[in-house]
Amino acid sequence: METSTYARWFRGSTPYISAHRNKTFVVLVPGEAFEHVNLSNMVHDLALLHVLGVRLILVHGGRPQIEQALPESFYHGHRRVTDELAMSTITAVNGQLRTRLEALFSTGLPNSPLHKVDIPVIAGNFITAQPMGILDGVDHLFTGSVRRVEIQRIKNSLDGGALIIQSPVGYSPSGQVFNLPAEEVAAEIAIALQADKLIFFDEVAHLSDDQGQRISTVTPASLEQALATTENANATRLEYLQQAVRRGVTKSHLVPFTDDGALLAELFTAEGIGTQVVEQQHKGIRTATREDVAGIVEVIRPLEESGALVRRERDRLEQEIDNFLVAELDGIVVGCCAVYPYGAQAELACVGVHENYQAGNGVGARLLAAAEETARNNNVNTLFVLTTQTRDWFLEQGFTDASPDQLPEQRQMLYNWQRNSAVMIKEL
Ligand SMILES: CC(C)(COP(=O)(O)OP(=O)(O)OC[C@H]1O[C@@H](n2cnc3c(N)ncnc32)[C@H](O)[C@@H]1OP(=O)(O)O)[C@@H](O)C(=O)NCCC(=O)NCCS
């Protein structure tokens, strides 16, 4: 990557870094991915997420490896019937795959900036399973389904800083081991934890429209419709992703494991690379909370550095957070503004939109509309703003020029003559 491209990419990714911190992601690494040259790159990207403070649970699959070890398997529908001998082979295959992942996370990630990072990996009895039982007269023996996820046990391990690796198996209270579909295990863990993301790596990893173009975002309802009307190679996996969002997971994603860096492209860029399933796109403006402080800082720091905004210390931001509104897109803060009432007048301040989202998305205009509404709700009839570089934009938004002596007295005293900002007002 060229230096300037790299710098642009990195700047664009910074809002996502704070947005993902302390979030819980459940990631499916299917058996097919173990056969691909990208496996170690995937592990590297997952390690990076761990280092950035993402709480990770990886569920591995092993279908192709099990098929190879058990070529004579009997299937009922799309589920393998697992007898005792098959179960012991499956346990061995799962053990090998899990060990391979554990080893990759333990190699010290040579030749990378993460080479000294030590990542604790944990596996355990996190899933209680039950037998599928007899279906259409066929006893599925050791083929099972998820009965319960040990939520607290998982949370304790994540709180301790570990990354969890879960094999597609579960144990019954009587001590039997059951073979489970990895997709179900991942989805059920994500649902039980009400995770922020459920991510499935896959070979062809996006949904396409009629013209063959990638659909980057889809709602569960339109995905359900698409699956009912068109053939799709990853229909089963997409169905799990759709169900997970319906049952409370914030977002789910299908990401290709064949592209190096796909996970990072999906998680750290606005356009993504795969397909995400989300109930609604958060384009709204809302009042800020303390959790937004880091996101607001990401937006305003560069604008402060360029002189467009007056510098605000973080402490002050925290104290005044109730005055702030934030614009959110895809769950990240992309813009903000603050409203400070002075009786019947109010100051509009700290209006800023992250540079990647300026001009074209109307974020600034929507923030202003919400600020005006907030002011009106506080019986304010005049909004004023002090600006050095954005006069034209405020003119377009219905503000007119005014002079510092039209400011409320208290605010006049704080007027910085050296900065010589233009004073603009708007009657509401
Ligand atoms: C000013 C700002 C908040 C507008 O947000 P935005 O989301 O880009 O605004 P909108 O999408 O609603 O409007 C964009 C339009 O305003 C124009 N615009 C943006 N900044 C402008 C400026 N400083 N002067 C004049 N016009 C400007 C854009 O060119 C665009 O025009 P177009 O629609 O013809 O392409 C944003 O550009 C920003 O954060 N600027 C830097 C911080 C700043 O100056 N804040 C004000 C401090 S008082």
The ligand as an SDF file (V2000), in Angstrom:
LIG
                    3D

 48 50  0  0  0  0  0  0  0  0999 V2000
  -19.2930   22.2690    8.5970 C   0  0  0  0  0  0  0  0  0  0  0  0
  -19.6350   20.8210    8.7770 C   0  0  0  0  0  0  0  0  0  0  0  0
  -20.1210   20.5680   10.1690 C   0  0  0  0  0  0  0  0  0  0  0  0
  -20.7140   20.4260    7.7660 C   0  0  0  0  0  0  0  0  0  0  0  0
  -21.0180   19.0590    7.8870 O   0  0  0  0  0  0  0  0  0  0  0  0
  -21.3670   18.1530    6.6140 P   0  0  0  0  0  0  0  0  0  0  0  0
  -21.9480   16.8960    7.1020 O   0  0  0  0  0  0  0  0  0  0  0  0
  -20.2050   18.0920    5.7240 O   0  0  0  0  0  0  0  0  0  0  0  0
  -22.4890   19.0630    5.9870 O   0  0  0  0  0  0  0  0  0  0  0  0
  -23.6230   18.7320    4.9730 P   0  0  0  0  0  0  0  0  0  0  0  0
  -23.4200   17.3930    4.3130 O   0  0  0  0  0  0  0  0  0  0  0  0
  -24.9120   18.9700    5.6510 O   0  0  0  0  0  0  0  0  0  0  0  0
  -23.3510   19.8930    3.9310 O   0  0  0  0  0  0  0  0  0  0  0  0
  -22.2450   19.7900    3.1040 C   0  0  0  0  0  0  0  0  0  0  0  0
  -22.1130   21.0030    2.2160 C   0  0  0  0  0  0  0  0  0  0  0  0
  -21.5400   22.0820    2.9590 O   0  0  0  0  0  0  0  0  0  0  0  0
  -20.3490   22.5130    2.3320 C   0  0  0  0  0  0  0  0  0  0  0  0
  -19.3720   22.9170    3.3430 N   0  0  0  0  0  0  0  0  0  0  0  0
  -18.7210   22.1560    4.2530 C   0  0  0  0  0  0  0  0  0  0  0  0
  -17.8860   22.9230    4.9670 N   0  0  0  0  0  0  0  0  0  0  0  0
  -18.0170   24.1820    4.5150 C   0  0  0  0  0  0  0  0  0  0  0  0
  -17.4110   25.4180    4.8440 C   0  0  0  0  0  0  0  0  0  0  0  0
  -16.4800   25.5020    5.7750 N   0  0  0  0  0  0  0  0  0  0  0  0
  -17.8060   26.5100    4.1880 N   0  0  0  0  0  0  0  0  0  0  0  0
  -18.7240   26.4350    3.2220 C   0  0  0  0  0  0  0  0  0  0  0  0
  -19.3370   25.3070    2.8480 N   0  0  0  0  0  0  0  0  0  0  0  0
  -18.9690   24.1840    3.4810 C   0  0  0  0  0  0  0  0  0  0  0  0
  -19.8520   21.2930    1.6040 C   0  0  0  0  0  0  0  0  0  0  0  0
  -18.9800   21.6660    0.5330 O   0  0  0  0  0  0  0  0  0  0  0  0
  -21.1350   20.6920    1.0830 C   0  0  0  0  0  0  0  0  0  0  0  0
  -21.5670   21.3710   -0.0690 O   0  0  0  0  0  0  0  0  0  0  0  0
  -22.3490   20.5660   -1.2370 P   0  0  0  0  0  0  0  0  0  0  0  0
  -23.5800   20.0090   -0.6030 O   0  0  0  0  0  0  0  0  0  0  0  0
  -22.5770   21.6230   -2.2310 O   0  0  0  0  0  0  0  0  0  0  0  0
  -21.3860   19.5050   -1.6530 O   0  0  0  0  0  0  0  0  0  0  0  0
  -18.4230   19.9110    8.4790 C   0  0  0  0  0  0  0  0  0  0  0  0
  -17.9500   20.1600    7.1960 O   0  0  0  0  0  0  0  0  0  0  0  0
  -17.2800   20.0660    9.4630 C   0  0  0  0  0  0  0  0  0  0  0  0
  -17.1670   19.3350   10.4130 O   0  0  0  0  0  0  0  0  0  0  0  0
  -16.3750   21.0190    9.2200 N   0  0  0  0  0  0  0  0  0  0  0  0
  -15.2170   21.2280   10.0570 C   0  0  0  0  0  0  0  0  0  0  0  0
  -15.5730   21.7420   11.4370 C   0  0  0  0  0  0  0  0  0  0  0  0
  -16.2280   23.1000   11.4160 C   0  0  0  0  0  0  0  0  0  0  0  0
  -15.8410   23.9610   10.6710 O   0  0  0  0  0  0  0  0  0  0  0  0
  -17.2230   23.2530   12.2710 N   0  0  0  0  0  0  0  0  0  0  0  0
  -17.9180   24.5050   12.5070 C   0  0  0  0  0  0  0  0  0  0  0  0
  -17.2880   25.1680   13.6810 C   0  0  0  0  0  0  0  0  0  0  0  0
  -18.1680   26.5800   14.1370 S   0  0  0  0  0  0  0  0  0  0  0  0
  1  2  1  0
  2  3  1  0
  2  4  1  0
  2 36  1  0
  4  5  1  0
  5  6  1  0
  6  7  2  0
  6  8  1  0
  6  9  1  0
  9 10  1  0
 10 11  2  0
 10 12  1  0
 10 13  1  0
 13 14  1  0
 14 15  1  0
 15 16  1  0
 15 30  1  0
 16 17  1  0
 17 18  1  0
 17 28  1  0
 18 19  1  0
 18 27  1  0
 19 20  2  0
 20 21  1  0
 21 22  1  0
 21 27  2  0
 22 23  1  0
 22 24  2  0
 24 25  1  0
 25 26  2  0
 26 27  1  0
 28 29  1  0
 28 30  1  0
 30 31  1  0
 31 32  1  0
 32 33  2  0
 32 34  1  0
 32 35  1  0
 36 37  1  0
 36 38  1  0
 38 39  2  0
 38 40  1  0
 40 41  1  0
 41 42  1  0
 42 43  1  0
 43 44  2  0
 43 45  1  0
 45 46  1  0
 46 47  1  0
 47 48  1  0
M  END
$$$$
